[in-house]
Amino acid sequence: MRRLISLVLLISILIIPIHSDYPASYENKTIIVEIHENKLITETILIDFPKEVSGFNYYITHPVKDVEIYAYKNKINCDVFTKISGTLISCKNIRSKSIELKYKYSGLISEKQGYFIYSDRFIISTPTKYFNLRVYLPKGYVIYLDKSTENSYYPYDGKQGTDGQRIYIEWKREPKLGEIYDVSIFYEEIIKSKGYFMFLLIFVSVLLIIFILLLFFKPKLKIDALTEHEKKFLEVVMNEKKVSQKKICQKTNFSKALVSRIAKSLEERGVIERVKKGRKYEIRIKRR
């Protein structure tokens, strides 16, 4: 039934008399479909004409709402006729080489066993040099692989991409007049994608385990393994944050040779580190 309606629509458009200042062909036609989480769809159509036109008629094969029309990026007023079978947009006195249509509609998203299916039909009813269709999934949704067909979208030659927030499928054509494109996309919410969810769960678990190991099992200095001289040495270092060996001698009343031996022993055991500053060394607790 739907194919019959499309055929009747195509024939009716082709036999309508075309005004000399109305476009007889399109240079470029781009359709951008944005699917929202509530199954509402925002569609934007960008059309470039070979030359400036004074009027423009466009038929949409389903009822739409919130229609906005722009010529040279300026919003214009056009007649919009909406019926059950579709919507006709008629613009007059526009004097433009391009036009942009933007509107919303619903009813083209179906749900099946936890995933969603977007389906629509696009008809080349006006000679068009280049045709581009891009369909965006809602934020937080990914392509679903239909196991019965081993495909996620149709036509199969669509290219998958992302704008950093949303996944999209794109088709580019140099179409012939009368061609009909039946487009379908299978998609699902990302949290319901079992493979992705399991990967995310494992990744988070590994990070948590590493954090716990670092927090509770990091090497600790055994105080009871230190001599009284080493404890006094470290007390000065911890109070001063970083200190020279000369100052340690002054604070502890240790000889230069004793301070040097303690510093070397603690450095070898990974307790302190000596950082060269000019001709001297600064001593500090080793960072872990």
Residue pairs with C-beta under 8 A, 6 or more apart in sequence:
2 121
3 180
5 61
5 85
6 61
6 121
6 123
6 180
9 59
9 61
9 86
9 123
9 125
10 123
10 125
10 178
10 180
13 59
13 125
13 126
14 125
16 57
18 24
19 54
19 55
21 53
21 54
21 55
22 53
22 54
22 55
22 56
22 57
23 47
23 49
23 50
23 53
23 56
23 126
24 126
24 127
25 49
25 50
25 126
25 127
25 128
25 129
26 47
26 48
26 49
26 50
26 126
26 127
26 128
26 129
27 48
27 49
27 50
27 129
27 130
28 46
28 47
28 48
28 128
28 129
28 130
28 131
28 132
29 45
29 46
29 47
29 48
29 128
29 130
29 131
29 132
30 45
30 46
30 47
30 131
30 132
30 133
30 134
31 43
31 44
31 45
31 46
31 122
31 132
31 133
31 134
32 43
32 44
32 45
32 46
32 134
32 136
33 41
33 42
33 43
33 118
33 120
33 133
33 134
33 135
33 136
34 41
34 42
34 43
34 44
34 136
35 41
35 109
35 118
35 135
35 136
35 137
35 138
35 187
36 42
36 138
37 138
37 139
37 140
37 141
39 106
39 109
39 116
40 104
40 105
40 106
41 104
41 105
41 106
41 108
41 109
41 118
42 102
42 103
42 104
43 64
43 101
43 102
43 103
43 104
43 105
44 100
44 101
44 102
45 58
45 100
45 101
45 102
46 98
46 99
46 100
47 98
47 99
47 100
47 101
48 97
48 98
49 96
49 97
49 98
49 99
51 97
52 95
52 96
52 97
53 94
53 95
53 96
53 97
54 92
54 93
54 94
54 95
55 90
55 91
55 92
55 93
55 94
56 78
56 89
56 90
56 91
56 94
56 99
57 88
57 89
57 90
57 91
58 88
58 89
58 101
59 86
59 87
59 88
59 89
59 125
60 86
60 87
60 88
60 89
60 103
61 85
61 86
61 121
61 123
62 86
62 87
62 105
62 107
62 108
63 82
63 83
63 84
63 86
63 87
63 105
64 82
64 87
64 103
64 104
64 105
65 82
65 103
65 104
65 105
66 102
66 103
66 104
67 78
67 80
67 87
67 89
67 101
67 102
67 103
68 75
68 101
68 102
68 103
69 75
69 76
69 77
69 78
69 89
69 91
69 99
69 100
69 101
69 102
70 76
70 99
70 100
70 102
71 91
71 94
71 95
71 96
71 98
71 99
71 100
72 96
72 98
73 100
76 91
76 94
78 89
78 90
78 91
78 92
79 88
79 89
79 90
79 91
79 92
80 87
80 88
80 89
80 90
81 87
81 88
81 89
81 90
87 103
89 101
91 99
108 118
108 119
108 120
109 116
109 117
109 118
110 116
110 117
110 119
111 117
114 188
114 192
115 144
115 186
115 187
115 188
115 192
116 141
116 144
116 186
116 187
116 188
117 184
117 185
117 186
118 135
118 183
118 184
118 185
118 187
119 182
119 183
119 184
120 182
120 183
121 180
121 181
121 182
121 183
122 133
122 180
122 181
122 183
123 178
123 179
123 180
123 181
124 131
124 175
124 176
124 177
124 178
124 179
124 180
124 181
125 177
125 178
126 177
127 177
128 175
128 177
129 174
130 172
130 173
130 174
131 172
131 173
131 174
131 175
132 170
132 171
132 172
132 173
133 170
133 171
133 172
133 173
133 181
133 183
134 168
134 169
134 170
134 171
135 168
135 169
135 170
135 183
135 185
136 163
136 166
136 167
136 168
137 143
137 166
137 167
137 168
137 185
137 187
138 166
139 165
139 166
140 189
140 190
140 191
141 167
141 187
141 188
141 189
141 190
142 167
142 187
142 188
142 190
142 193
142 196
143 152
143 153
143 160
143 167
143 169
143 185
143 186
143 187
144 152
144 186
144 187
144 188
144 193
145 151
145 152
145 186
146 152
146 186
151 186
152 185
152 186
152 187
153 169
153 183
153 184
153 185
153 186
154 182
154 183
154 184
154 185
155 171
155 181
155 183
157 171
158 169
158 170
158 171
159 169
159 170
159 171
159 172
160 167
160 168
160 169
160 170
161 167
161 168
161 169
161 170
162 168
167 187
169 185
171 181
171 183
173 179
173 181
190 196
191 197
218 288
219 270
219 288
221 271
223 231
226 234
229 252
229 254
229 258
229 262
230 262
230 265
230 266
232 252
232 254
233 248
233 252
233 254
233 259
233 262
233 263
233 266
234 266
234 271
234 272
234 285
236 243
236 247
236 248
236 251
236 252
237 243
237 248
237 272
237 283
237 284
237 285
238 285
240 247
241 284
242 275
242 282
242 283
242 284
243 282
243 283
243 284
244 280
244 281
244 282
244 283
245 256
245 259
245 260
245 263
245 280
245 281
245 283
246 256
246 280
248 254
248 259
248 263
248 283
249 255
249 256
249 259
252 259
254 262
263 272
263 274
263 281
263 283
266 272
267 273
267 274
270 286
271 285
271 286
272 283
272 284
272 285
272 286
273 283
273 284
273 285
273 286
273 287
274 281
274 282
274 283
275 281
275 282
275 283
275 284
276 282
